[in-house]
Amino acid sequence: MRHIAISLLASLAFGGPAIAAHERAERAPEPRCMKVEEYKKAFDHKTRFEVLSPGAFHVMEGIYIRSPETPPGLPPGDGAILVTHRGDKGGLLIWTHGDQGCAPLAIPQAIIAILAGIRTAAGEKVEPYDDGAELHL
């Protein structure tokens, strides 16, 4: 019982306020969404769809929040896919919620390079695409 109480207190002290703040944060208005598979059909075979790691996703959340071109609040998804095309400078970020892709956002090459440097932390996994393979739905 003592271990449960200590765990609960530690959770509230270190993670509880951040989690609660994230849950209370205002979300942007619901954007128009479509299945990720439909996005894939719109691009050719030279296009790569890469699921962002949790760290890279949180960096993009911050960029979204600070961007004057986006609606106020958090982005419309709990994940994101980076779409790049061989030979292009820049790419597209699609916010994902389940099998839906929402609110595509143009991403410059400088941000793509930063995202490439963000590695998954020890014990952190993006299932089932943690091996860097293309997203298959």
N, CA, C and O atoms as CSV, one atom per row, in Angstrom:
chain,resi,resn,atom,element,x,y,z
A,1,MET,N,N,0.821,-1.183,0.000
A,1,MET,CA,C,0.000,0.000,0.000
A,1,MET,C,C,0.875,1.261,0.000
A,1,MET,O,O,0.570,2.250,-0.667
A,2,ARG,N,N,1.971,1.195,0.768
A,2,ARG,CA,C,2.875,2.338,0.851
A,2,ARG,C,C,3.479,2.642,-0.520
A,2,ARG,O,O,3.648,3.806,-0.882
A,3,HIS,N,N,3.805,1.584,-1.286
A,3,HIS,CA,C,4.377,1.780,-2.621
A,3,HIS,C,C,3.370,2.452,-3.550
A,3,HIS,O,O,3.746,3.285,-4.375
A,4,ILE,N,N,2.103,2.098,-3.422
A,4,ILE,CA,C,1.064,2.700,-4.251
A,4,ILE,C,C,0.946,4.183,-3.935
A,4,ILE,O,O,0.852,5.005,-4.847
A,5,ALA,N,N,0.951,4.535,-2.648
A,5,ALA,CA,C,0.837,5.932,-2.241
A,5,ALA,C,C,2.042,6.744,-2.731
A,5,ALA,O,O,1.881,7.866,-3.213
A,6,ILE,N,N,3.245,6.179,-2.607
A,6,ILE,CA,C,4.451,6.873,-3.061
A,6,ILE,C,C,4.408,7.052,-4.578
A,6,ILE,O,O,4.770,8.112,-5.089
A,7,SER,N,N,3.968,6.024,-5.297
A,7,SER,CA,C,3.868,6.119,-6.757
A,7,SER,C,C,2.865,7.186,-7.170
A,7,SER,O,O,3.110,7.946,-8.106
A,8,LEU,N,N,1.743,7.243,-6.477
A,8,LEU,CA,C,0.718,8.235,-6.782
A,8,LEU,C,C,1.249,9.644,-6.533
A,8,LEU,O,O,1.047,10.538,-7.355
A,9,LEU,N,N,1.920,9.845,-5.411
A,9,LEU,CA,C,2.483,11.159,-5.108
A,9,LEU,C,C,3.543,11.559,-6.128
A,9,LEU,O,O,3.584,12.712,-6.558
A,10,ALA,N,N,4.394,10.627,-6.513
A,10,ALA,CA,C,5.422,10.917,-7.507
A,10,ALA,C,C,4.777,11.279,-8.843
A,10,ALA,O,O,5.222,12.198,-9.530
A,11,SER,N,N,3.740,10.556,-9.195
A,11,SER,CA,C,3.031,10.825,-10.443
A,11,SER,C,C,2.439,12.228,-10.437
A,11,SER,O,O,2.551,12.959,-11.421
A,12,LEU,N,N,1.811,12.600,-9.332
A,12,LEU,CA,C,1.215,13.930,-9.244
A,12,LEU,C,C,2.273,15.023,-9.218
A,12,LEU,O,O,2.092,16.089,-9.805
A,13,ALA,N,N,3.380,14.748,-8.530
A,13,ALA,CA,C,4.430,15.760,-8.419
A,13,ALA,C,C,5.158,15.990,-9.733
A,13,ALA,O,O,5.479,17.130,-10.068
A,14,PHE,N,N,5.425,14.919,-10.486
A,14,PHE,CA,C,6.241,15.055,-11.694
A,14,PHE,C,C,5.449,15.009,-12.991
A,14,PHE,O,O,5.835,15.681,-13.947
A,15,GLY,N,N,4.381,14.264,-13.072
A,15,GLY,CA,C,3.677,14.141,-14.343
A,15,GLY,C,C,2.261,14.649,-14.311
A,15,GLY,O,O,1.731,15.054,-15.346
A,16,GLY,N,N,1.639,14.641,-13.170
A,16,GLY,CA,C,0.229,15.003,-13.067
A,16,GLY,C,C,-0.104,16.378,-13.591
A,16,GLY,O,O,-1.003,16.502,-14.423
A,17,PRO,N,N,0.592,17.442,-13.136
A,17,PRO,CA,C,0.248,18.771,-13.624
A,17,PRO,C,C,0.414,18.923,-15.129
A,17,PRO,O,O,-0.400,19.570,-15.787
A,18,ALA,N,N,1.467,18.327,-15.670
A,18,ALA,CA,C,1.688,18.436,-17.123
A,18,ALA,C,C,0.612,17.681,-17.883
A,18,ALA,O,O,0.107,18.162,-18.896
A,19,ILE,N,N,0.267,16.516,-17.401
A,19,ILE,CA,C,-0.777,15.734,-18.068
A,19,ILE,C,C,-2.106,16.467,-17.988
A,19,ILE,O,O,-2.820,16.572,-18.985
A,20,ALA,N,N,-2.441,16.974,-16.807
A,20,ALA,CA,C,-3.702,17.685,-16.631
A,20,ALA,C,C,-3.747,18.929,-17.507
A,20,ALA,O,O,-4.785,19.221,-18.101
A,21,ALA,N,N,-2.647,19.665,-17.603
A,21,ALA,CA,C,-2.609,20.864,-18.437
A,21,ALA,C,C,-2.809,20.502,-19.899
A,21,ALA,O,O,-3.515,21.204,-20.624
A,22,HIS,N,N,-2.193,19.413,-20.336
A,22,HIS,CA,C,-2.328,18.974,-21.723
A,22,HIS,C,C,-3.774,18.605,-22.028
A,22,HIS,O,O,-4.277,18.904,-23.111
A,23,GLU,N,N,-4.450,17.950,-21.070
A,23,GLU,CA,C,-5.841,17.548,-21.280
A,23,GLU,C,C,-6.770,18.750,-21.315
A,23,GLU,O,O,-7.793,18.713,-21.999
A,24,ARG,N,N,-6.436,19.826,-20.588
A,24,ARG,CA,C,-7.284,21.019,-20.544
A,24,ARG,C,C,-6.996,21.972,-21.686
A,24,ARG,O,O,-7.777,22.890,-21.937
A,25,ALA,N,N,-5.875,21.769,-22.389
A,25,ALA,CA,C,-5.475,22.701,-23.445
A,25,ALA,C,C,-6.550,22.774,-24.519
A,25,ALA,O,O,-7.188,21.779,-24.863
A,26,GLU,N,N,-6.725,23.962,-25.028
A,26,GLU,CA,C,-7.726,24.192,-26.060
A,26,GLU,C,C,-7.293,23.537,-27.366
A,26,GLU,O,O,-6.150,23.704,-27.792
A,27,ARG,N,N,-8.173,22.810,-27.991
A,27,ARG,CA,C,-7.894,22.196,-29.289
A,27,ARG,C,C,-8.391,23.113,-30.396
A,27,ARG,O,O,-9.368,23.843,-30.233
A,28,ALA,N,N,-7.709,23.059,-31.503
A,28,ALA,CA,C,-8.115,23.835,-32.672
A,28,ALA,C,C,-9.447,23.298,-33.189
A,28,ALA,O,O,-9.805,22.154,-32.907
A,29,PRO,N,N,-10.177,24.108,-33.936
A,29,PRO,CA,C,-11.432,23.621,-34.513
A,29,PRO,C,C,-11.188,22.381,-35.361
A,29,PRO,O,O,-10.114,22.223,-35.940
A,30,GLU,N,N,-12.168,21.515,-35.434
A,30,GLU,CA,C,-12.030,20.274,-36.192
A,30,GLU,C,C,-11.819,20.571,-37.677
A,30,GLU,O,O,-12.666,21.207,-38.303
A,31,PRO,N,N,-10.710,20.122,-38.242
A,31,PRO,CA,C,-10.452,20.352,-39.667
A,31,PRO,C,C,-11.116,19.258,-40.506
A,31,PRO,O,O,-11.638,18.273,-39.984
A,32,ARG,N,N,-11.079,19.462,-41.787
A,32,ARG,CA,C,-11.545,18.413,-42.685
A,32,ARG,C,C,-10.482,17.333,-42.743
A,32,ARG,O,O,-9.296,17.624,-42.893
A,33,CYS,N,N,-10.904,16.110,-42.624
A,33,CYS,CA,C,-9.978,14.987,-42.625
A,33,CYS,C,C,-10.368,13.983,-43.701
A,33,CYS,O,O,-11.507,13.958,-44.166
A,34,MET,N,N,-9.396,13.152,-44.090
A,34,MET,CA,C,-9.677,12.031,-44.986
A,34,MET,C,C,-8.718,10.904,-44.639
A,34,MET,O,O,-7.721,11.119,-43.950
A,35,LYS,N,N,-9.013,9.729,-45.108
A,35,LYS,CA,C,-8.182,8.577,-44.787
A,35,LYS,C,C,-6.757,8.784,-45.312
A,35,LYS,O,O,-6.555,9.337,-46.393
A,36,VAL,N,N,-5.771,8.329,-44.524
A,36,VAL,CA,C,-4.376,8.436,-44.920
A,36,VAL,C,C,-4.164,7.726,-46.254
A,36,VAL,O,O,-3.360,8.169,-47.074
A,37,GLU,N,N,-4.867,6.651,-46.466
A,37,GLU,CA,C,-4.752,5.903,-47.723
A,37,GLU,C,C,-5.091,6.787,-48.927
A,37,GLU,O,O,-4.500,6.629,-49.996
A,38,GLU,N,N,-6.031,7.708,-48.761
A,38,GLU,CA,C,-6.392,8.629,-49.844
A,38,GLU,C,C,-5.246,9.602,-50.132
A,38,GLU,O,O,-4.990,9.939,-51.288
A,39,TYR,N,N,-4.555,10.052,-49.074
A,39,TYR,CA,C,-3.376,10.896,-49.280
A,39,TYR,C,C,-2.325,10.124,-50.071
A,39,TYR,O,O,-1.709,10.665,-50.989
A,40,LYS,N,N,-2.123,8.859,-49.708
A,40,LYS,CA,C,-1.102,8.052,-50.387
A,40,LYS,C,C,-1.412,7.893,-51.869
A,40,LYS,O,O,-0.496,7.871,-52.691
A,41,LYS,N,N,-2.678,7.785,-52.218
A,41,LYS,CA,C,-3.065,7.632,-53.619
A,41,LYS,C,C,-2.761,8.887,-54.428
A,41,LYS,O,O,-2.605,8.813,-55.647
A,42,ALA,N,N,-2.675,10.037,-53.764
A,42,ALA,CA,C,-2.444,11.303,-54.458
A,42,ALA,C,C,-0.981,11.519,-54.836
A,42,ALA,O,O,-0.672,12.450,-55.580
A,43,PHE,N,N,-0.074,10.673,-54.335
A,43,PHE,CA,C,1.354,10.828,-54.587
A,43,PHE,C,C,1.890,9.637,-55.374
A,43,PHE,O,O,1.275,8.571,-55.402
A,44,ASP,N,N,3.048,9.829,-56.014
A,44,ASP,CA,C,3.634,8.731,-56.785
A,44,ASP,C,C,4.563,7.866,-55.924
A,44,ASP,O,O,4.681,8.075,-54.717
A,45,HIS,N,N,5.217,6.894,-56.566
A,45,HIS,CA,C,6.050,5.913,-55.861
A,45,HIS,C,C,7.328,6.512,-55.282
A,45,HIS,O,O,7.987,5.857,-54.474
A,46,LYS,N,N,7.704,7.736,-55.666
A,46,LYS,CA,C,8.898,8.375,-55.124
A,46,LYS,C,C,8.613,9.118,-53.810
A,46,LYS,O,O,9.501,9.765,-53.254
A,47,THR,N,N,7.393,9.022,-53.329
A,47,THR,CA,C,6.985,9.726,-52.118
A,47,THR,C,C,7.116,8.795,-50.926
A,47,THR,O,O,6.724,7.630,-50.982
A,48,ARG,N,N,7.675,9.330,-49.845
A,48,ARG,CA,C,7.867,8.549,-48.616
A,48,ARG,C,C,6.936,9.090,-47.536
A,48,ARG,O,O,6.842,10.300,-47.329
A,49,PHE,N,N,6.251,8.177,-46.851
A,49,PHE,CA,C,5.387,8.497,-45.718
A,49,PHE,C,C,6.062,7.933,-44.478
A,49,PHE,O,O,6.246,6.722,-44.365
A,50,GLU,N,N,6.432,8.810,-43.543
A,50,GLU,CA,C,7.155,8.390,-42.345
A,50,GLU,C,C,6.396,8.850,-41.091
A,50,GLU,O,O,6.135,10.041,-40.917
A,51,VAL,N,N,6.053,7.910,-40.237
A,51,VAL,CA,C,5.388,8.230,-38.979
A,51,VAL,C,C,6.412,8.905,-38.066
A,51,VAL,O,O,7.508,8.381,-37.870
A,52,LEU,N,N,6.059,10.063,-37.510
A,52,LEU,CA,C,6.978,10.771,-36.625
A,52,LEU,C,C,7.096,10.057,-35.280
A,52,LEU,O,O,6.125,9.502,-34.767
A,53,SER,N,N,8.296,10.084,-34.726
A,53,SER,CA,C,8.512,9.556,-33.376
A,53,SER,C,C,7.807,10.483,-32.388
A,53,SER,O,O,7.496,11.622,-32.736
A,54,PRO,N,N,7.551,10.022,-31.174
A,54,PRO,CA,C,6.912,10.901,-30.188
A,54,PRO,C,C,7.671,12.210,-29.980
A,54,PRO,O,O,7.048,13.265,-29.864
A,55,GLY,N,N,8.995,12.163,-29.932
A,55,GLY,CA,C,9.773,13.386,-29.747
A,55,GLY,C,C,9.596,14.352,-30.900
A,55,GLY,O,O,9.379,15.544,-30.683
A,56,ALA,N,N,9.686,13.854,-32.124
A,56,ALA,CA,C,9.511,14.695,-33.307
A,56,ALA,C,C,8.085,15.248,-33.371
A,56,ALA,O,O,7.875,16.392,-33.774
A,57,PHE,N,N,7.110,14.432,-32.974
A,57,PHE,CA,C,5.715,14.891,-32.948
A,57,PHE,C,C,5.568,16.081,-32.003
A,57,PHE,O,O,4.905,17.060,-32.344
A,58,HIS,N,N,6.181,16.006,-30.819
A,58,HIS,CA,C,6.056,17.097,-29.852
A,58,HIS,C,C,6.767,18.361,-30.335
A,58,HIS,O,O,6.312,19.469,-30.051
A,59,VAL,N,N,7.873,18.208,-31.060
A,59,VAL,CA,C,8.523,19.379,-31.653
A,59,VAL,C,C,7.567,20.034,-32.643
A,59,VAL,O,O,7.421,21.256,-32.649
A,60,MET,N,N,6.917,19.229,-33.478
A,60,MET,CA,C,5.989,19.781,-34.465
A,60,MET,C,C,4.760,20.387,-33.794
A,60,MET,O,O,4.210,21.368,-34.296
A,61,GLU,N,N,4.319,19.823,-32.670
A,61,GLU,CA,C,3.224,20.441,-31.913
A,61,GLU,C,C,3.602,21.864,-31.510
A,61,GLU,O,O,2.800,22.787,-31.650
A,62,GLY,N,N,4.827,22.038,-31.009
A,62,GLY,CA,C,5.293,23.356,-30.608
A,62,GLY,C,C,5.357,24.321,-31.768
A,62,GLY,O,O,4.980,25.485,-31.636
A,63,ILE,N,N,5.835,23.841,-32.914
A,63,ILE,CA,C,5.897,24.690,-34.106
A,63,ILE,C,C,4.489,25.085,-34.537
A,63,ILE,O,O,4.253,26.234,-34.912
A,64,TYR,N,N,3.563,24.149,-34.487
A,64,TYR,CA,C,2.169,24.412,-34.857
A,64,TYR,C,C,1.567,25.481,-33.944
A,64,TYR,O,O,0.921,26.418,-34.412
A,65,ILE,N,N,1.785,25.329,-32.650
A,65,ILE,CA,C,1.205,26.253,-31.678
A,65,ILE,C,C,1.739,27.672,-31.885
A,65,ILE,O,O,0.987,28.638,-31.759
A,66,ARG,N,N,3.025,27.805,-32.202
A,66,ARG,CA,C,3.641,29.124,-32.351
A,66,ARG,C,C,3.453,29.732,-33.744
A,66,ARG,O,O,3.764,30.906,-33.946
A,67,SER,N,N,2.958,28.966,-34.690
A,67,SER,CA,C,2.812,29.473,-36.047
A,67,SER,C,C,1.624,30.424,-36.150
A,67,SER,O,O,0.527,30.095,-35.697
A,68,PRO,N,N,1.833,31.607,-36.745
A,68,PRO,CA,C,0.706,32.541,-36.904
A,68,PRO,C,C,-0.298,32.079,-37.961
A,68,PRO,O,O,-1.414,32.596,-38.013
A,69,GLU,N,N,0.077,31.119,-38.801
A,69,GLU,CA,C,-0.822,30.649,-39.864
A,69,GLU,C,C,-1.789,29.563,-39.410
A,69,GLU,O,O,-2.708,29.218,-40.152
A,70,THR,N,N,-1.606,29.016,-38.210
A,70,THR,CA,C,-2.466,27.925,-37.758
A,70,THR,C,C,-3.500,28.428,-36.761
A,70,THR,O,O,-3.278,29.441,-36.098
A,71,PRO,N,N,-4.633,27.727,-36.646
A,71,PRO,CA,C,-5.644,28.137,-35.672
A,71,PRO,C,C,-5.109,27.990,-34.246
A,71,PRO,O,O,-4.175,27.222,-34.014
A,72,PRO,N,N,-5.690,28.714,-33.296
A,72,PRO,CA,C,-5.219,28.589,-31.910
A,72,PRO,C,C,-5.486,27.193,-31.356
A,72,PRO,O,O,-6.416,26.511,-31.786
A,73,GLY,N,N,-4.676,26.786,-30.416
A,73,GLY,CA,C,-4.851,25.481,-29.781
A,73,GLY,C,C,-3.880,24.447,-30.305
A,73,GLY,O,O,-2.956,24.753,-31.059
A,74,LEU,N,N,-4.112,23.216,-29.887
A,74,LEU,CA,C,-3.261,22.100,-30.289
A,74,LEU,C,C,-3.607,21.625,-31.691
A,74,LEU,O,O,-4.713,21.871,-32.172
A,75,PRO,N,N,-2.668,20.942,-32.355
A,75,PRO,CA,C,-2.961,20.426,-33.697
A,75,PRO,C,C,-4.046,19.355,-33.658
A,75,PRO,O,O,-4.296,18.753,-32.614
A,76,PRO,N,N,-4.682,19.122,-34.792
A,76,PRO,CA,C,-5.816,18.200,-34.852
A,76,PRO,C,C,-5.410,16.742,-35.001
A,76,PRO,O,O,-5.800,16.099,-35.975
A,77,GLY,N,N,-4.654,16.215,-34.082
A,77,GLY,CA,C,-4.277,14.808,-34.165
A,77,GLY,C,C,-3.437,14.383,-32.987
A,77,GLY,O,O,-2.920,15.210,-32.235
A,78,ASP,N,N,-3.309,13.073,-32.838
A,78,ASP,CA,C,-2.481,12.528,-31.766
A,78,ASP,C,C,-1.229,11.868,-32.329
A,78,ASP,O,O,-0.514,11.164,-31.616
A,79,GLY,N,N,-0.975,12.096,-33.589
A,79,GLY,CA,C,0.211,11.600,-34.265
A,79,GLY,C,C,0.406,12.413,-35.533
A,79,GLY,O,O,-0.400,13.288,-35.852
A,80,ALA,N,N,1.485,12.118,-36.256
A,80,ALA,CA,C,1.744,12.851,-37.498
A,80,ALA,C,C,2.577,12.001,-38.440
A,80,ALA,O,O,3.344,11.135,-38.020
A,81,ILE,N,N,2.405,12.273,-39.715
A,81,ILE,CA,C,3.166,11.613,-40.771
A,81,ILE,C,C,3.880,12.696,-41.567
A,81,ILE,O,O,3.273,13.695,-41.955
A,82,LEU,N,N,5.163,12.495,-41.806
A,82,LEU,CA,C,5.947,13.396,-42.636
A,82,LEU,C,C,5.972,12.816,-44.047
A,82,LEU,O,O,6.359,11.665,-44.250
A,83,VAL,N,N,5.561,13.613,-45.002
A,83,VAL,CA,C,5.524,13.195,-46.401
A,83,VAL,C,C,6.627,13.940,-47.140
A,83,VAL,O,O,6.642,15.170,-47.182
A,84,THR,N,N,7.551,13.178,-47.722
A,84,THR,CA,C,8.627,13.781,-48.497
A,84,THR,C,C,8.676,13.124,-49.873
A,84,THR,O,O,8.286,11.969,-50.046
A,85,HIS,N,N,9.162,13.884,-50.835
A,85,HIS,CA,C,9.261,13.392,-52.207
A,85,HIS,C,C,10.703,13.545,-52.652
A,85,HIS,O,O,11.289,14.620,-52.522
A,86,ARG,N,N,11.266,12.486,-53.169
A,86,ARG,CA,C,12.664,12.484,-53.605
A,86,ARG,C,C,12.921,13.659,-54.550
A,86,ARG,O,O,12.236,13.832,-55.558
A,87,GLY,N,N,13.934,14.464,-54.192
A,87,GLY,CA,C,14.313,15.590,-55.030
A,87,GLY,C,C,13.670,16.914,-54.649
A,87,GLY,O,O,14.133,17.963,-55.097
A,88,ASP,N,N,12.618,16.900,-53.836
A,88,ASP,CA,C,11.957,18.141,-53.439
A,88,ASP,C,C,12.645,18.763,-52.235
A,88,ASP,O,O,13.233,18.064,-51.410
A,89,LYS,N,N,12.566,20.053,-52.148
A,89,LYS,CA,C,13.036,20.779,-50.966
A,89,LYS,C,C,11.800,21.028,-50.112
A,89,LYS,O,O,10.925,21.804,-50.496
A,90,GLY,N,N,11.727,20.386,-48.981
A,90,GLY,CA,C,10.566,20.534,-48.115
A,90,GLY,C,C,9.651,19.338,-48.214
A,90,GLY,O,O,9.928,18.379,-48.935
A,91,GLY,N,N,8.565,19.406,-47.487
A,91,GLY,CA,C,7.623,18.294,-47.469
A,91,GLY,C,C,6.288,18.736,-46.918
A,91,GLY,O,O,5.946,19.919,-46.930
A,92,LEU,N,N,5.552,17.775,-46.441
A,92,LEU,CA,C,4.199,17.992,-45.947
A,92,LEU,C,C,4.038,17.217,-44.652
A,92,LEU,O,O,4.489,16.077,-44.545
A,93,LEU,N,N,3.401,17.826,-43.678
A,93,LEU,CA,C,3.103,17.141,-42.429
A,93,LEU,C,C,1.600,16.938,-42.364
A,93,LEU,O,O,0.827,17.885,-42.518
A,94,ILE,N,N,1.191,15.696,-42.134
A,94,ILE,CA,C,-0.232,15.376,-42.016
A,94,ILE,C,C,-0.478,14.925,-40.582
A,94,ILE,O,O,0.118,13.949,-40.127
A,95,TRP,N,N,-1.345,15.623,-39.874
A,95,TRP,CA,C,-1.710,15.247,-38.506
A,95,TRP,C,C,-2.629,14.039,-38.594
A,95,TRP,O,O,-3.526,14.014,-39.436
A,96,THR,N,N,-2.431,13.049,-37.755
A,96,THR,CA,C,-3.216,11.826,-37.838
A,96,THR,C,C,-4.008,11.577,-36.565
A,96,THR,O,O,-3.597,11.919,-35.456
A,97,HIS,N,N,-5.143,10.976,-36.781
A,97,HIS,CA,C,-5.997,10.513,-35.694
A,97,HIS,C,C,-6.597,9.197,-36.190
A,97,HIS,O,O,-7.526,9.188,-36.998
A,98,GLY,N,N,-6.049,8.090,-35.693
A,98,GLY,CA,C,-6.455,6.780,-36.213
A,98,GLY,C,C,-6.009,6.659,-37.661
A,98,GLY,O,O,-4.845,6.906,-37.975
A,99,ASP,N,N,-6.924,6.280,-38.543
A,99,ASP,CA,C,-6.585,6.148,-39.963
A,99,ASP,C,C,-6.893,7.415,-40.756
A,99,ASP,O,O,-6.835,7.408,-41.986
A,100,GLN,N,N,-7.219,8.498,-40.060
A,100,GLN,CA,C,-7.551,9.770,-40.697
A,100,GLN,C,C,-6.347,10.704,-40.720
A,100,GLN,O,O,-5.581,10.758,-39.758
A,101,GLY,N,N,-6.182,11.428,-41.803
A,101,GLY,CA,C,-5.158,12.453,-41.923
A,101,GLY,C,C,-5.842,13.805,-42.017
A,101,GLY,O,O,-6.820,13.960,-42.749
A,102,CYS,N,N,-5.333,14.788,-41.279
A,102,CYS,CA,C,-5.998,16.089,-41.192
A,102,CYS,C,C,-5.015,17.234,-41.378
A,102,CYS,O,O,-3.823,17.097,-41.100
A,103,ALA,N,N,-5.521,18.348,-41.844
A,103,ALA,CA,C,-4.835,19.634,-41.885
A,103,ALA,C,C,-3.381,19.559,-42.355
A,103,ALA,O,O,-2.478,19.854,-41.572
A,104,PRO,N,N,-3.129,19.173,-43.605
A,104,PRO,CA,C,-1.750,19.117,-44.102
A,104,PRO,C,C,-1.062,20.471,-43.949
A,104,PRO,O,O,-1.670,21.522,-44.154
A,105,LEU,N,N,0.208,20.422,-43.588
A,105,LEU,CA,C,0.977,21.623,-43.312
A,105,LEU,C,C,2.304,21.527,-44.066
A,105,LEU,O,O,3.034,20.548,-43.906
A,106,ALA,N,N,2.625,22.536,-44.889
A,106,ALA,CA,C,3.897,22.553,-45.626
A,106,ALA,C,C,5.041,22.722,-44.632
A,106,ALA,O,O,4.968,23.558,-43.731
A,107,ILE,N,N,6.111,21.919,-44.800
A,107,ILE,CA,C,7.264,21.929,-43.905
A,107,ILE,C,C,8.520,22.213,-44.728
A,107,ILE,O,O,8.788,21.513,-45.704
A,108,PRO,N,N,9.298,23.239,-44.340
A,108,PRO,CA,C,10.539,23.518,-45.072
A,108,PRO,C,C,11.626,22.486,-44.770
A,108,PRO,O,O,11.569,21.787,-43.758
A,109,GLN,N,N,12.604,22.402,-45.649
A,109,GLN,CA,C,13.695,21.442,-45.517
A,109,GLN,C,C,14.454,21.616,-44.202
A,109,GLN,O,O,14.921,20.629,-43.634
A,110,ALA,N,N,14.585,22.833,-43.711
A,110,ALA,CA,C,15.312,23.078,-42.461
A,110,ALA,C,C,14.645,22.346,-41.286
A,110,ALA,O,O,15.335,21.790,-40.431
A,111,ILE,N,N,13.337,22.348,-41.244
A,111,ILE,CA,C,12.634,21.648,-40.156
A,111,ILE,C,C,12.729,20.140,-40.353
A,111,ILE,O,O,12.868,19.399,-39.380
A,112,ILE,N,N,12.657,19.677,-41.590
A,112,ILE,CA,C,12.794,18.239,-41.855
A,112,ILE,C,C,14.159,17.752,-41.370
A,112,ILE,O,O,14.265,16.665,-40.802
A,113,ALA,N,N,15.195,18.548,-41.591
A,113,ALA,CA,C,16.542,18.173,-41.131
A,113,ALA,C,C,16.603,18.091,-39.611
A,113,ALA,O,O,17.252,17.202,-39.060
A,114,ILE,N,N,15.932,19.012,-38.935
A,114,ILE,CA,C,15.891,18.974,-37.465
A,114,ILE,C,C,15.160,17.722,-36.995
A,114,ILE,O,O,15.622,17.040,-36.080
A,115,LEU,N,N,14.032,17.417,-37.611
A,115,LEU,CA,C,13.251,16.233,-37.218
A,115,LEU,C,C,14.057,14.953,-37.400
A,115,LEU,O,O,13.929,14.019,-36.609
A,116,ALA,N,N,14.884,14.906,-38.437
A,116,ALA,CA,C,15.700,13.719,-38.690
A,116,ALA,C,C,16.700,13.474,-37.570
A,116,ALA,O,O,17.113,12.335,-37.348
A,117,GLY,N,N,17.092,14.520,-36.865
A,117,GLY,CA,C,18.053,14.390,-35.781
A,117,GLY,C,C,17.438,14.008,-34.445
A,117,GLY,O,O,18.164,13.746,-33.485
A,118,ILE,N,N,16.115,13.973,-34.366
A,118,ILE,CA,C,15.449,13.613,-33.108
A,118,ILE,C,C,15.278,12.107,-33.079
A,118,ILE,O,O,14.582,11.536,-33.918
A,119,ARG,N,N,15.905,11.477,-32.124
A,119,ARG,CA,C,15.875,10.024,-32.026
A,119,ARG,C,C,14.899,9.577,-30.946
A,119,ARG,O,O,14.594,10.317,-30.011
A,120,THR,N,N,14.426,8.368,-31.097
A,120,THR,CA,C,13.543,7.770,-30.107
A,120,THR,C,C,14.347,7.492,-28.843
A,120,THR,O,O,15.456,6.961,-28.908
A,121,ALA,N,N,13.786,7.852,-27.702
A,121,ALA,CA,C,14.459,7.638,-26.423
A,121,ALA,C,C,14.432,6.165,-26.047
A,121,ALA,O,O,13.632,5.397,-26.580
A,122,ALA,N,N,15.304,5.773,-25.132
A,122,ALA,CA,C,15.350,4.390,-24.657
A,122,ALA,C,C,13.983,4.006,-24.100
A,122,ALA,O,O,13.415,4.733,-23.285
A,123,GLY,N,N,13.466,2.886,-24.531
A,123,GLY,CA,C,12.185,2.398,-24.049
A,123,GLY,C,C,10.982,2.999,-24.759
A,123,GLY,O,O,9.853,2.569,-24.522
A,124,GLU,N,N,11.198,3.981,-25.623
A,124,GLU,CA,C,10.106,4.634,-26.338
A,124,GLU,C,C,9.956,3.956,-27.693
A,124,GLU,O,O,10.940,3.805,-28.418
A,125,LYS,N,N,8.754,3.548,-28.042
A,125,LYS,CA,C,8.535,2.859,-29.306
A,125,LYS,C,C,7.385,3.487,-30.062
A,125,LYS,O,O,6.411,3.955,-29.473
A,126,VAL,N,N,7.514,3.489,-31.360
A,126,VAL,CA,C,6.426,3.865,-32.237
A,126,VAL,C,C,6.033,2.577,-32.935
A,126,VAL,O,O,6.746,2.117,-33.826
A,127,GLU,N,N,4.940,2.004,-32.554
A,127,GLU,CA,C,4.524,0.732,-33.122
A,127,GLU,C,C,3.649,0.952,-34.332
A,127,GLU,O,O,2.897,1.927,-34.327
A,128,PRO,N,N,3.675,0.167,-35.329
A,128,PRO,CA,C,4.650,-0.883,-35.604
A,128,PRO,C,C,5.741,-0.426,-36.552
A,128,PRO,O,O,6.411,-1.269,-37.149
A,129,TYR,N,N,5.952,0.887,-36.717
A,129,TYR,CA,C,6.846,1.404,-37.746
A,129,TYR,C,C,8.151,1.959,-37.172
A,129,TYR,O,O,8.729,2.868,-37.768
A,130,ASP,N,N,8.636,1.446,-36.039
A,130,ASP,CA,C,9.815,1.975,-35.388
A,130,ASP,C,C,11.099,1.670,-36.168
A,130,ASP,O,O,12.160,2.205,-35.847
A,131,ASP,N,N,11.004,0.822,-37.180
A,131,ASP,CA,C,12.206,0.456,-37.941
A,131,ASP,C,C,12.496,1.424,-39.086
A,131,ASP,O,O,13.435,1.206,-39.851
A,132,GLY,N,N,11.701,2.496,-39.214
A,132,GLY,CA,C,11.919,3.482,-40.275
A,132,GLY,C,C,11.287,3.086,-41.596
A,132,GLY,O,O,11.443,3.797,-42.588
A,133,ALA,N,N,10.579,1.971,-41.631
A,133,ALA,CA,C,9.942,1.533,-42.866
A,133,ALA,C,C,8.776,2.454,-43.212
A,133,ALA,O,O,8.281,3.195,-42.364
A,134,GLU,N,N,8.351,2.394,-44.460
A,134,GLU,CA,C,7.235,3.193,-44.912
A,134,GLU,C,C,5.963,2.759,-44.203
A,134,GLU,O,O,5.799,1.585,-43.870
A,135,LEU,N,N,5.068,3.703,-43.976
A,135,LEU,CA,C,3.778,3.417,-43.359
A,135,LEU,C,C,2.929,2.574,-44.300
A,135,LEU,O,O,2.772,2.912,-45.473
A,136,HIS,N,N,2.396,1.502,-43.798
A,136,HIS,CA,C,1.487,0.653,-44.588
A,136,HIS,C,C,0.165,0.560,-43.862
A,136,HIS,O,O,0.116,0.106,-42.718
A,137,LEU,N,N,-0.903,0.978,-44.502
A,137,LEU,CA,C,-2.238,0.888,-43.909
A,137,LEU,C,C,-3.049,-0.170,-44.579
A,137,LEU,O,O,-4.203,-0.389,-44.211
